[in-house]
Amino acid sequence: KAVKEGMLEKRSDGLLQLWKKKRCILTEEGLLLIPPKHPPPPQQQQPAPPAEPAAKIKELHFSNMKTVDCVERKGKYVYFTVVMAEGKEIDFRCAQEQGWNAAITLQMVQYKNRQAILAVRS
């Protein structure tokens, strides 16, 4: 289930490093990045439409996430970096009042805590 939904800007990996708008859905498992023109992911109740290219939807799963670093607040934006377990860094920015970096951090900590509790119980 979605904890938070909205727009984030992600810095592209290319040479120009342009900021690209992504529709984002924060869940208890991770962050879904959806190109703004892409239809929303189908709900579990409905059968998935055939031949729907899901390759454009990127999931940053909390199990592969190391940290969320708040880099700086400049003008109306807050810039932050999601550091993945393999060392890959993904830069984002959003309006300061949206609080995406805090929401992502909170969900990631809760996810890691749930995993730790499960590990202790098993």
Kinemage of the C-alpha trace (Angstrom):
@kinemage 1
@onewidth
@group {chain A} dominant
@subgroup {mainchain}
@vectorlist {calphas} color= white
{ca lys a 1} P 0.000 0.000 0.000
{ca ala a 2} L 1.148 3.527 -0.747
{ca val a 3} L 2.513 5.502 2.201
{ca lys a 4} L 3.193 8.626 0.105
{ca glu a 5} L 2.671 9.558 -3.545
{ca gly a 6} L 3.810 12.509 -5.592
{ca met a 7} L 6.437 13.959 -7.885
{ca leu a 8} L 10.184 13.843 -7.320
{ca glu a 9} L 12.958 14.945 -9.624
{ca lys a 10} L 15.764 12.461 -10.256
{ca arg a 11} L 19.133 13.407 -11.707
{ca ser a 12} L 19.889 11.350 -14.805
{ca asp a 13} L 23.058 9.256 -15.015
{ca gly a 14} L 24.056 10.641 -18.404
{ca leu a 15} L 26.663 13.226 -19.281
{ca leu a 16} L 24.235 16.160 -18.973
{ca gln a 17} L 22.792 15.007 -15.630
{ca leu a 18} L 19.397 16.563 -16.282
{ca trp a 19} L 16.663 16.606 -13.639
{ca lys a 20} L 13.762 14.413 -14.769
{ca lys a 21} L 10.348 14.364 -13.116
{ca lys a 22} L 9.246 10.969 -11.798
{ca arg a 23} L 5.935 10.028 -10.264
{ca cys a 24} L 6.890 8.291 -7.031
{ca ile a 25} L 5.047 5.893 -4.795
{ca leu a 26} L 6.595 5.179 -1.412
{ca thr a 27} L 5.508 1.834 0.051
{ca glu a 28} L 6.542 -0.156 3.121
{ca glu a 29} L 8.917 -2.128 0.864
{ca gly a 30} L 10.590 0.611 -1.169
{ca leu a 31} L 10.246 3.476 -3.635
{ca leu a 32} L 8.635 3.081 -7.063
{ca leu a 33} L 9.818 5.502 -9.755
{ca ile a 34} L 7.370 5.877 -12.640
{ca pro a 35} L 7.866 8.064 -15.717
{ca pro a 36} L 5.185 10.812 -15.550
{ca lys a 37} L 3.476 9.720 -18.804
{ca his a 38} L 3.336 6.054 -17.726
{ca pro a 39} L 0.005 4.676 -16.406
{ca pro a 40} L -0.046 3.847 -12.669
{ca pro a 41} L 0.897 0.280 -11.696
{ca pro a 42} L -2.154 -2.030 -11.605
{ca gln a 43} L -3.668 -2.825 -8.208
{ca gln a 44} L -3.403 -6.420 -6.980
{ca gln a 45} L -7.131 -7.104 -7.453
{ca gln a 46} L -7.081 -6.449 -11.199
{ca pro a 47} L -5.320 -8.792 -13.620
{ca ala a 48} L -2.309 -7.102 -15.189
{ca pro a 49} L -2.953 -5.985 -18.769
{ca pro a 50} L -1.023 -8.166 -21.214
{ca ala a 51} L 2.010 -6.714 -23.022
{ca glu a 52} L 2.300 -3.829 -20.544
{ca pro a 53} L 5.992 -2.835 -20.448
{ca ala a 54} L 6.809 -2.614 -16.730
{ca ala a 55} L 10.496 -2.105 -17.536
{ca lys a 56} L 10.131 1.670 -17.252
{ca ile a 57} L 8.949 1.386 -13.631
{ca lys a 58} L 11.985 1.247 -11.362
{ca glu a 59} L 11.775 -0.062 -7.799
{ca leu a 60} L 14.335 0.950 -5.231
{ca his a 61} L 13.773 -1.775 -2.647
{ca phe a 62} L 14.735 -1.069 0.973
{ca ser a 63} L 16.636 -4.378 1.149
{ca asn a 64} L 19.084 -2.878 -1.409
{ca met a 65} L 19.181 0.595 0.163
{ca lys a 66} L 21.933 1.662 2.537
{ca thr a 67} L 21.219 5.289 3.450
{ca val a 68} L 19.367 8.455 2.512
{ca asp a 69} L 21.708 11.433 2.774
{ca cys a 70} L 20.286 14.946 2.941
{ca val a 71} L 22.807 16.860 0.894
{ca glu a 72} L 21.548 20.439 1.104
{ca arg a 73} L 18.622 22.811 1.140
{ca lys a 74} L 18.979 25.426 -1.579
{ca gly a 75} L 16.242 27.835 -2.610
{ca lys a 76} L 12.923 26.031 -2.677
{ca tyr a 77} L 14.510 22.580 -3.083
{ca val a 78} L 15.952 19.990 -0.770
{ca tyr a 79} L 18.550 17.792 -2.479
{ca phe a 80} L 19.171 14.261 -1.231
{ca thr a 81} L 20.963 11.103 -2.289
{ca val a 82} L 19.783 7.511 -1.941
{ca val a 83} L 22.825 5.250 -1.509
{ca met a 84} L 22.234 1.671 -2.622
{ca ala a 85} L 23.953 -1.387 -1.095
{ca glu a 86} L 26.210 -1.840 -4.138
{ca gly a 87} L 27.460 1.755 -3.767
{ca lys a 88} L 25.309 3.307 -6.507
{ca glu a 89} L 24.146 6.822 -5.619
{ca ile a 90} L 20.883 8.251 -6.944
{ca asp a 91} L 20.306 11.991 -6.606
{ca phe a 92} L 16.854 13.464 -6.040
{ca arg a 93} L 15.363 16.849 -5.344
{ca cys a 94} L 11.938 18.033 -4.238
{ca ala a 95} L 10.276 21.102 -2.783
{ca gln a 96} L 11.332 21.457 0.872
{ca glu a 97} L 7.797 21.259 2.250
{ca gln a 98} L 7.198 17.847 0.604
{ca gly a 99} L 9.548 16.062 3.027
{ca trp a 100} L 10.330 13.135 0.726
{ca asn a 101} L 13.785 12.523 2.205
{ca ala a 102} L 12.334 12.207 5.728
{ca ala a 103} L 9.488 9.926 4.570
{ca ile a 104} L 11.874 7.626 2.656
{ca thr a 105} L 14.280 7.486 5.620
{ca leu a 106} L 11.473 6.681 8.061
{ca gln a 107} L 10.081 3.865 5.888
{ca met a 108} L 13.574 2.440 5.326
{ca val a 109} L 14.286 2.376 9.087
{ca gln a 110} L 10.929 0.704 9.781
{ca tyr a 111} L 11.632 -1.876 7.045
{ca lys a 112} L 15.106 -2.659 8.450
{ca asn a 113} L 13.641 -2.952 11.968
{ca arg a 114} L 10.997 -5.425 10.747
{ca gln a 115} L 13.735 -7.474 9.026
{ca ala a 116} L 15.853 -7.482 12.210
{ca ile a 117} L 12.881 -8.644 14.321
{ca leu a 118} L 12.174 -11.449 11.822
{ca ala a 119} L 15.826 -12.509 11.888
{ca val a 120} L 15.846 -12.659 15.699
{ca arg a 121} L 12.638 -14.715 15.779
{ca ser a 122} L 13.864 -17.300 13.264
